Amino acid sequence: MDTSLQPIRFPNLIVLQWNQFAKRKTNWLVVLVFLSAGFFGLYQGYAEKKKKAATITAFRTEKDSLLNDMKMGLVADTTTVEGKRKFEKSSSLFSGLWYTRLPSYKTPVTTSIYNIGQSDVLTYYYLFAVENFEMQLLKQTEITNPLRALAGHFDVSFWIVYLLPLLVLLLTFNALSADRDNGNWRLISSQGITEKQWLRSKFSVVAILCLLLLLFIAVNGCVLNKIVFTQALAWSDVLFFTASLIYLFFWLSLFYFINSLRKTTTYNALVGGIAWIAVCLVIPVAVSKGAELAVPVDNAGISTFSRRPQNPQIEDSKAFAQGVIRNFAATNPQYRNADVDSSKPAFMLRTYHAYHSLLHGERWPVLLRYFSDVEKRQQVTNWSTVFNPASSTDGMLTALADNDAPAYHQFTKQTADMHKGIQAALYPGLFTDRSLNKDDYKNLPQFLYQRNKVPASLIGYLLLLKGLSIVLYMKGNRRLSKLSD
């Protein structure tokens, strides 16, 4: 009868490791602390999203009501004093152009519950009349550095990028050395278990545990989105947690490699801690500084656009004012018959708006270049995956949550299209010197936000980070295999 020991199958080894993990109360205390942190991050994202949704609803309701009052003024009973006042307010070019203002709003997407990103420093709702677009935009927007550190928010992204690696470190820094230090390894190895099998089984348990934590947070976020915001699971949610899993795999591979060096517990803890500090703190700051130097962003170029455009020659010279209207008509053929009669009451109003529109043609390209520079700087960070995985992951998760600078630039461009629609609806009456009518108000656009597209760099990021993780894992395996031989 063969009494030799049969090798323990790997699934059974995982069960053994799980049972050992479950016996230690301190392990569950650590897991509970990190799970609580994850829930707090989810709450922060939920509270921010709920605040935005409530603000947008109140803002939209109020502004839609005011716009409806303007529309209803055209059908008011003019035989009464109040009805006549309302009709004159709605039909007059002066009051009609002044009081007709349309709202635009950046509706939070499903994934924003997991990531606050830069949404607290970038405007998510506007109110626009027919005046110069850039003036109105920058009066309602704080010019700030849109690439300031994203680690200032304790949301799910922060939990994933900065805290989950610490959990992996705490649970794996002595995965192999502990059994060597307490003398258990001789007994373990006598059962035909190699160091590679033992280490892989321990890391498998930690990986399963972290996966369950991520899944738990993801499911709770989906439930909140469905119940509170009536939003179903979206493709960006799936990509968000796919990127998170690959990032988690990177840290598991890194600490697996450190353990494969077969050093002491103290050495593993020290090197693991230094690795976390370097990846999560030092390298992101260095890359951010490098991005600032590589792609300078000049706020000064647009800082003056918030001032109301003025030109003394418009008031001083009727011929100059008429020339402004003619130049506007030359660039906008649909207004080629614009009224330039300086004796008309609305002549200066036409000149004013013609001047504002001409300035838009000069200022909008400058603003777009500013947007482009900001986005290029962000891409420097996003493409630094191989040596800057924490910051690039944070940037990608923020992009998937539609809360990064490019998303707000997209929102601004959509608002600019709405502004063109306001002008297209109201300018015919202004430049032909007639009162506003029902058709003018009927032609006003309705704003509907369309979220930004997924950045092309996301695929490259996932491939690079996955490749880096596989390299670290394979190197660790190779070292352990050589030692076993």
C-alpha positions in Angstrom: 0.0 0.0 0.0 1.3 3.4 -1.0 1.5 5.7 2.0 3.3 8.6 0.3 1.7 12.0 0.7 -0.5 13.1 -2.2 0.1 16.7 -3.4 -2.6 19.1 -2.3 -4.6 20.4 -5.2 -4.5 24.2 -5.8 -8.3 24.8 -5.1 -8.0 22.9 -1.9 -5.0 25.0 -1.0 -7.0 28.2 -1.6 -9.7 26.8 0.8 -7.0 26.1 3.4 -5.7 29.7 3.1 -9.2 31.1 3.3 -9.9 29.2 6.5 -6.6 30.4 8.0 -7.4 33.9 7.1 -10.9 33.7 8.6 -9.6 32.5 11.9 -7.7 35.7 12.6 -10.1 38.4 13.9 -7.6 41.1 13.2 -8.0 40.3 9.5 -11.7 40.9 9.6 -11.2 44.1 11.6 -8.9 45.4 8.8 -11.4 44.4 6.1 -14.2 46.0 8.0 -12.3 49.3 8.3 -11.5 49.3 4.6 -15.1 48.4 3.7 -16.4 51.2 5.9 -14.0 53.6 4.1 -15.4 52.4 0.7 -18.9 53.0 1.9 -18.0 56.5 3.1 -16.5 57.2 -0.3 -19.7 56.0 -2.0 -21.7 58.2 0.3 -19.6 61.2 -0.6 -20.1 60.6 -4.3 -23.9 60.0 -3.7 -24.2 63.2 -1.7 -22.4 65.2 -4.3 -24.5 63.7 -7.1 -27.7 64.3 -5.3 -26.8 67.9 -4.5 -26.1 68.4 -8.2 -29.3 66.7 -9.3 -31.4 68.8 -6.9 -29.6 72.0 -8.0 -30.2 71.3 -11.7 -33.8 70.4 -11.1 -34.5 73.6 -9.2 -32.5 75.8 -11.6 -34.2 74.3 -14.7 -37.7 74.6 -13.2 -37.2 78.2 -12.3 -35.7 79.2 -15.6 -38.2 77.2 -17.7 -41.0 78.9 -15.7 -39.6 82.4 -16.5 -39.2 81.5 -20.2 -42.7 80.2 -20.3 -43.9 83.5 -18.8 -42.2 85.2 -21.8 -44.0 82.9 -24.2 -47.4 83.4 -22.6 -47.0 87.1 -22.7 -47.6 87.0 -26.4 -51.1 85.6 -25.8 -51.9 87.8 -22.8 -55.2 89.8 -22.7 -54.1 93.2 -23.9 -57.4 94.8 -22.9 -56.1 94.7 -19.3 -53.2 96.8 -17.9 -51.3 93.7 -16.7 -51.9 91.8 -20.0 -50.7 94.7 -22.0 -47.6 95.0 -19.8 -46.8 91.3 -20.3 -47.4 91.5 -24.1 -45.0 94.5 -24.4 -42.4 92.7 -22.3 -42.4 89.6 -24.5 -42.7 91.3 -27.9 -40.3 94.2 -27.4 -36.9 93.7 -28.8 -35.3 95.4 -25.8 -37.0 93.5 -23.0 -37.4 90.3 -25.1 -33.7 89.9 -25.8 -32.9 90.9 -22.2 -35.2 88.5 -20.4 -35.1 85.6 -22.7 -32.5 83.4 -21.2 -32.0 79.6 -21.6 -30.4 77.2 -19.1 -27.8 74.5 -19.9 -26.9 71.9 -17.3 -24.5 69.0 -17.2 -26.5 66.1 -15.9 -24.4 63.7 -13.7 -23.9 60.3 -15.4 -24.4 57.0 -13.6 -20.6 56.5 -12.9 -20.3 59.9 -11.2 -21.6 58.4 -8.0 -18.2 56.7 -7.7 -16.1 59.7 -8.6 -16.4 63.4 -7.8 -13.3 64.3 -9.9 -13.1 68.0 -10.8 -16.8 68.7 -10.6 -16.5 70.9 -7.6 -14.2 73.4 -9.4 -16.0 73.4 -12.8 -19.4 74.9 -13.5 -22.1 72.4 -14.3 -25.0 74.8 -15.1 -25.3 78.1 -17.0 -27.9 80.7 -18.0 -27.5 82.3 -21.4 -29.0 85.2 -23.3 -28.1 86.4 -26.9 -25.1 88.5 -25.7 -21.5 87.6 -26.3 -20.9 83.9 -25.4 -17.5 84.2 -23.9 -18.5 87.1 -21.7 -21.4 85.2 -20.2 -19.5 82.0 -19.9 -16.5 83.4 -18.0 -18.7 85.5 -15.8 -20.3 82.3 -14.6 -17.1 80.3 -14.5 -14.2 80.4 -12.1 -10.9 80.3 -14.0 -8.9 77.7 -12.0 -6.3 75.1 -12.6 -8.4 72.2 -13.9 -5.6 69.7 -13.2 -5.2 70.2 -9.5 -4.7 67.1 -7.5 -7.7 64.8 -7.7 -6.9 63.1 -4.4 -8.7 65.8 -2.4 -12.0 63.9 -2.6 -12.7 60.9 -0.5 -14.8 59.1 -3.1 -14.8 55.5 -4.4 -12.0 56.4 -6.8 -9.8 57.6 -3.9 -10.6 54.4 -2.1 -9.6 52.3 -5.1 -6.5 54.2 -6.1 -5.0 55.0 -2.8 -6.5 52.8 -0.1 -7.0 49.4 -1.7 -3.3 49.0 -2.3 -2.7 49.6 1.4 -5.2 46.7 2.1 -3.3 44.5 -0.2 0.0 45.5 1.4 -1.3 44.8 4.9 -2.6 41.4 4.0 0.4 40.2 1.9 3.6 41.8 3.1 4.4 38.7 5.1 2.7 36.1 2.9 5.8 33.9 2.8 8.2 35.3 5.4 5.7 34.8 8.3 5.7 31.0 7.9 9.5 31.0 7.6 9.9 33.2 10.7 7.6 31.0 12.9 9.1 27.7 11.7 5.9 26.5 10.0 7.5 26.3 6.5 9.2 22.9 7.2 5.8 21.3 8.0 4.2 23.0 4.9 6.9 22.0 2.5 6.9 18.4 3.8 3.5 18.1 2.3 4.8 18.7 -1.2 3.8 22.4 -1.3 6.2 24.7 -3.1 6.8 28.3 -2.3 5.1 29.4 -5.5 2.0 27.4 -4.8 1.8 28.7 -1.2 2.3 32.3 -2.3 -0.2 32.1 -5.2 -2.8 30.6 -3.0 -2.4 33.4 -0.4 -2.6 36.0 -3.1 -5.6 34.3 -4.6 -7.5 34.7 -1.3 -6.6 38.4 -1.1 -7.6 38.9 -4.7 -11.0 37.2 -4.1 -11.5 39.3 -1.0 -10.7 42.6 -2.8 -12.9 41.6 -5.7 -15.8 41.0 -3.3 -15.2 44.4 -1.7 -15.2 46.1 -5.1 -18.3 44.1 -6.2 -20.1 45.1 -3.0 -19.4 48.8 -3.5 -20.3 48.6 -7.2 -23.7 46.8 -6.5 -24.6 49.3 -3.8 -23.8 52.2 -6.2 -26.0 50.6 -8.9 -28.8 50.2 -6.5 -28.6 53.9 -5.4 -28.5 55.0 -9.0 -31.6 53.0 -9.8 -33.6 53.9 -6.8 -32.6 57.5 -6.2 -31.6 58.7 -9.7 -33.6 56.2 -11.9 -30.4 55.4 -13.8 -29.7 51.9 -15.0 -26.3 50.3 -15.2 -24.2 52.0 -18.0 -21.2 50.9 -20.1 -19.1 53.5 -18.2 -19.8 51.7 -14.9 -18.5 48.4 -16.4 -15.4 50.1 -17.7 -14.9 51.9 -14.4 -14.7 48.6 -12.4 -12.8 46.9 -15.2 -10.1 49.5 -15.0 -10.2 49.2 -11.2 -9.7 45.4 -11.4 -6.7 45.8 -13.7 -5.2 48.4 -11.3 -5.8 46.0 -8.4 -4.0 43.3 -10.4 -1.1 45.6 -10.7 -0.7 46.0 -7.0 -1.2 42.3 -6.4 1.6 41.6 -8.9 3.9 44.1 -7.4 3.6 42.7 -3.9 3.8 39.2 -5.3 7.1 40.1 -6.8 8.3 41.6 -3.6 7.4 38.5 -1.7 9.2 36.3 -4.4 12.5 38.0 -3.3 12.2 35.8 -0.1 13.4 38.6 2.2 12.4 39.2 5.8 9.0 40.5 6.9 10.6 43.8 7.8 12.1 44.1 4.4 8.8 43.3 2.7 6.9 45.9 4.7 9.5 48.6 4.2 9.8 48.0 0.4 6.0 47.7 0.0 5.5 50.9 2.0 8.1 52.8 -0.1 6.5 51.4 -3.3 3.1 52.8 -2.2 4.5 56.2 -1.3 6.4 56.4 -4.6 3.5 55.3 -6.8 0.7 57.1 -5.1 2.4 60.3 -3.9 5.9 61.0 -5.3 5.6 60.0 -8.9 2.2 61.7 -9.5 3.6 65.0 -8.2 6.6 64.7 -10.4 4.6 63.8 -13.5 2.2 66.7 -12.8 5.1 69.2 -12.6 6.5 67.7 -15.8 3.2 68.1 -17.5 3.0 71.7 -16.5 6.4 72.3 -18.0 5.8 70.3 -21.2 2.3 71.8 -21.9 2.0 75.3 -20.5 -1.6 76.6 -20.1 -2.1 80.3 -20.2 -5.1 81.6 -18.3 -4.2 85.2 -19.1 -5.3 84.9 -22.7 -9.0 84.4 -21.7 -9.0 86.2 -18.3 -10.3 89.5 -19.9 -13.2 87.8 -21.8 -15.5 88.1 -18.8 -15.6 91.9 -19.2 -18.5 93.4 -21.1 -17.3 94.3 -24.6 -17.1 98.0 -25.1 -16.0 100.2 -28.1 -16.4 104.0 -27.7 -16.5 104.4 -31.5 -19.9 102.7 -31.6 -21.3 105.6 -29.5 -19.3 108.3 -31.2 -19.7 107.4 -34.9 -22.9 106.3 -36.5 -20.9 105.4 -39.6 -18.7 103.0 -37.6 -21.8 101.5 -35.9 -23.4 100.9 -39.3 -20.1 99.3 -40.5 -20.2 96.9 -37.5 -23.7 95.8 -38.6 -22.6 95.4 -42.2 -19.5 93.4 -41.2 -21.8 91.1 -39.2 -24.1 90.7 -42.2 -21.1 89.9 -44.4 -20.1 87.0 -42.1 -23.7 85.9 -41.6 -25.4 86.0 -45.1 -28.8 85.2 -43.6 -28.8 88.8 -42.2 -27.6 90.5 -45.4 -30.7 92.7 -45.4 -30.0 93.9 -41.8 -31.5 97.2 -41.0 -28.8 99.9 -40.6 -31.0 102.9 -40.3 -29.5 104.8 -37.4 -32.8 106.7 -36.7 -34.5 103.5 -35.6 -34.9 103.0 -31.8 -33.3 99.6 -31.9 -30.3 100.7 -34.0 -27.8 100.7 -31.1 -29.2 97.4 -29.8 -28.5 95.9 -33.2 -25.0 97.3 -33.3 -24.3 96.1 -29.8 -25.3 92.5 -30.7 -23.5 92.6 -34.0 -20.3 93.7 -32.2 -20.7 90.9 -29.7 -21.2 88.3 -32.4 -18.1 89.5 -34.3 -16.1 89.2 -31.1 -17.2 85.6 -30.7 -15.5 84.8 -34.0 -12.3 86.1 -32.5 -12.6 84.8 -29.0 -14.0 81.3 -29.5 -10.8 80.0 -31.3 -8.7 81.3 -28.4 -10.9 79.5 -25.9 -10.7 76.3 -27.9 -6.9 76.5 -27.9 -7.0 76.9 -24.1 -9.2 73.8 -23.8 -6.9 71.9 -26.1 -3.8 72.8 -24.0 -5.6 71.7 -20.8 -6.5 68.4 -22.4 -3.0 67.8 -23.8 -1.6 68.2 -20.3 -4.2 65.7 -19.0 -3.1 63.3 -21.7 0.5 63.5 -20.5 -0.7 62.2 -17.1 -3.0 59.5 -18.6 -0.3 58.1 -20.9 2.3 57.8 -18.1 0.8 54.5 -17.0 4.0 52.5 -16.9 5.7 54.7 -14.4 2.6 56.5 -13.0 -0.2 54.0 -12.6 -1.9 55.7 -9.7 -2.3 59.1 -11.3 -3.2 57.7 -14.7 -5.8 55.4 -13.1 -7.3 58.3 -11.2 -7.5 60.3 -14.5 -9.1 57.4 -16.4 -11.7 56.8 -13.7 -12.5 60.5 -13.6 -12.9 60.5 -17.4 -15.3 57.5 -17.2 -17.3 59.3 -14.5 -17.5 62.3 -17.0 -16.0 64.6 -14.4 -12.7 65.6 -15.9 -11.8 68.8 -17.7 -12.5 67.4 -21.3 -16.0 66.5 -20.2 -16.6 70.0 -19.0 -15.1 71.4 -22.2 -17.6 69.2 -24.1 -20.4 70.6 -22.0 -19.2 74.2 -22.8 -19.2 73.4 -26.6 -22.7 72.0 -26.4 -23.7 75.2 -24.5 -22.2 77.2 -27.3 -24.3 75.4 -29.8 -27.4 76.2 -27.7 -26.3 79.9 -27.7 -26.2 79.8 -31.5 -29.7 78.5 -31.4 -30.9 81.4 -29.3 -29.3 83.8 -31.7 -30.8 82.0 -34.7 -34.3 82.3 -33.1 -34.1 85.9 -31.9 -31.8 87.7 -34.4 -34.2 87.7 -37.4 -36.5 90.0 -35.4 -33.7 92.1 -34.2 -31.9 92.7 -37.5 -35.1 93.3 -39.5 -36.4 95.7 -36.9 -39.7 93.9 -36.1 -41.3 92.8 -32.8 -40.7 89.3 -31.5 -43.5 86.8 -32.2 -44.6 83.3 -31.3 -42.5 81.7 -34.0 -39.3 83.4 -32.5 -40.0 81.8 -29.1 -41.0 78.5 -30.7 -37.7 78.3 -32.5 -35.7 78.6 -29.2 -33.6 75.4 -28.7 -33.9 73.0 -25.8 -30.7 71.9 -24.2 -30.0 68.2 -23.8 -26.5 67.2 -22.5 -24.7 64.4 -24.2 -21.8 63.0 -22.2 -18.3 63.1 -23.5 -16.9 60.1 -25.4 -14.5 57.6 -23.8 -10.9 58.8 -24.3 -9.0 56.8 -26.9 -6.1 56.6 -24.4 -8.3 54.3 -22.2 -7.5 51.2 -24.3 -3.8 52.0 -24.3 -3.9 52.6 -20.5 -5.6 49.2 -19.9 -3.1 47.4 -22.1 -0.1 49.1 -20.6 -1.1 48.5 -17.0 -2.2 44.9 -17.7 1.2 44.3 -19.5 3.1 45.8 -16.6 1.2 43.6 -14.1 1.9 40.5 -16.1 5.6 41.3 -16.3 5.8 41.7 -12.5 3.8 38.5 -11.9 5.9 36.5 -14.4 9.2 37.7 -12.9 8.0 36.7 -9.5 7.0 33.3 -10.8 10.4 32.8 -12.5 12.3 33.6 -9.3 10.2 31.2 -7.3 10.5 28.4 -9.9 14.3 28.7 -9.9 14.4 28.5 -6.2 12.2 25.4 -6.2 14.5 23.7 -8.8 
